Amino acid sequence: MMAILEEISTFLQNGRAPKVKELVQQALDEGIDPATILNEGLLSGMDIIGEKFKNNEVFVPEVLIAARAMNAGVGILKPYLVSAGVESKGTAVIGTVKGDLHDIGKNLVKMMLEGKGLTVVDLGVDVSAEQFYNAAVENNAQIVCCSALLTTTMNEMKNVVDYFTEKGKRDSVKIMVGGAPVTQSFCDSIGADCYTADAASAADAALKFCQAC
Amino acid sequence: MTHRERAVLALSLQQPDYVPTFELEYQLAPEMFGGDFLTEDALKGLSPKETEKALAENAEFMVKVYSELGYSILPLHYLSLEHLIKTAKLINKLTHDEFLLTAHGDGTFAIPDGDGMLDFVYRLADEPEAVKAEARKMADEAIERDKRLMDAGIGSLILCSDYCFNAGPFLSPAMFEEFIQPYLYDICKAIRENGGYAIKHTDGNIMPILDMLVECRPHALHSLDPMAGVDIREVKQRVGDKVALCGNVHCAYLQTGTDEQVLESCRYAMENGKPGGGYIFCTSNVPFRGMPVERYQMVLDFWKANRDY
């Protein structure tokens, strides 16, 4: 890897947004391909942060500060990526299910998905099955991510799965579920496609789904 | 032995006549007792005389509910400071100090909600000294408030700032040491100095910061969340000689598990928490609204059958 890309990755991991911006601009000025800067500098740095997060070597604040640095770099890169025709690695629709207003876990997963180069459509909290469905169709999403914190609201996830089935679109998306009370057996029982215990693993799984599409 | 004495013995790492119980909140009063606890909103627009009457009726209702449930610690919530103080005095008078009362008393940073999280995290990185100044102010305010509550007869404070997700702490241990621990220590110290009891509650996987929590010298740790992988057996072995333990009965099973899972969780918590004292039997969250009443009754029945030393 080129030294400047390694530097971008390192400064990103340390959450140094201004430095990341500066280095991304410098890399562009040196004629490095924008997709290479994205993949080998920014996303590579977020991958390392994601792995460290899974291993409890870094914690949520470090991840969010790194994500801020990544977004600063992406802000510089974006026009170049668009003109070079570099496409997103996939699209995910995410939200906290109907009746549940908690969004900490949902926001973490969103950050991690963006850190994998996916486009994320954030529907917020208290999202109905119909809203998940409409957003997935409108955005041609490959992934639907449902979050719940409450034992009393997690059953709404089944309604999301059932709604996609009723509409005949169940096979066109992968439905991922997560949140404090959610387990693999619950995921299996409602017919969702994937449960992960943490945000970084959710992003890994989502990227794999998109790559398989 | 009064409920208060029983709770105090457990919180002091001693062995009472039987393992006490309580809950951080009890949300099943409408289903099990045909009424609910008074909230500050319900007092809006009432005259002073009507307010006094409502507070008195609420105190009587609380005593009825918690006496029947067998709680040793009574949680006082949903009211302003002034009305909590009045309620505490009413309950202590009605019961001749039978119970140990508790109310919220934390003043440390909890995991921020979605809207505030990014702002908080960026401030940790960009202006740590300002964050510490805010932490000091919050702790000082909590200490002052806690003193007023204790002066009114609320003998314990439950410190409910959540620090952990299921996967682990929100802040790294190093950040916890910098932004939480000194302030939590001061709050617990002030409670002790005022003759009160500090019960530190947090959801989630506390194991990476367990020792740091204990170093803050709360009397007890509450919830010991099995959904986050917290094993009361391991916690008891590691720190059971320094801090009392409350909880570990798997709350989600009460909603979604089988009867066998509920009873097995009760058995595990009781068998590993009870030996030698220093344990208060309760769920890992609260009996929340919507939970099947019979499931919580199962927990209480288990407790009654297995609580004696």
Boltz contact constraints between the chains, C-beta under 6 A:
constraints:
  - contact:
      token1: [A, 15]
      token2: [B, 125]
      max_distance: 6.0
  - contact:
      token1: [A, 56]
      token2: [B, 168]
      max_distance: 6.0
  - contact:
      token1: [A, 59]
      token2: [B, 171]
      max_distance: 6.0
  - contact:
      token1: [A, 59]
      token2: [B, 172]
      max_distance: 6.0
  - contact:
      token1: [A, 60]
      token2: [B, 170]
      max_distance: 6.0
  - contact:
      token1: [A, 61]
      token2: [B, 121]
      max_distance: 6.0
  - contact:
      token1: [A, 61]
      token2: [B, 124]
      max_distance: 6.0
  - contact:
      token1: [A, 64]
      token2: [B, 121]
      max_distance: 6.0
  - contact:
      token1: [A, 65]
      token2: [B, 125]
      max_distance: 6.0
  - contact:
      token1: [A, 103]
      token2: [B, 114]
      max_distance: 6.0
  - contact:
      token1: [A, 104]
      token2: [B, 114]
      max_distance: 6.0
  - contact:
      token1: [A, 107]
      token2: [B, 114]
      max_distance: 6.0
  - contact:
      token1: [A, 151]
      token2: [B, 252]
      max_distance: 6.0
  - contact:
      token1: [A, 151]
      token2: [B, 255]
      max_distance: 6.0
  - contact:
      token1: [A, 152]
      token2: [B, 290]
      max_distance: 6.0
  - contact:
      token1: [A, 180]
      token2: [B, 166]
      max_distance: 6.0
  - contact:
      token1: [A, 181]
      token2: [B, 252]
      max_distance: 6.0
  - contact:
      token1: [A, 198]
      token2: [B, 167]
      max_distance: 6.0
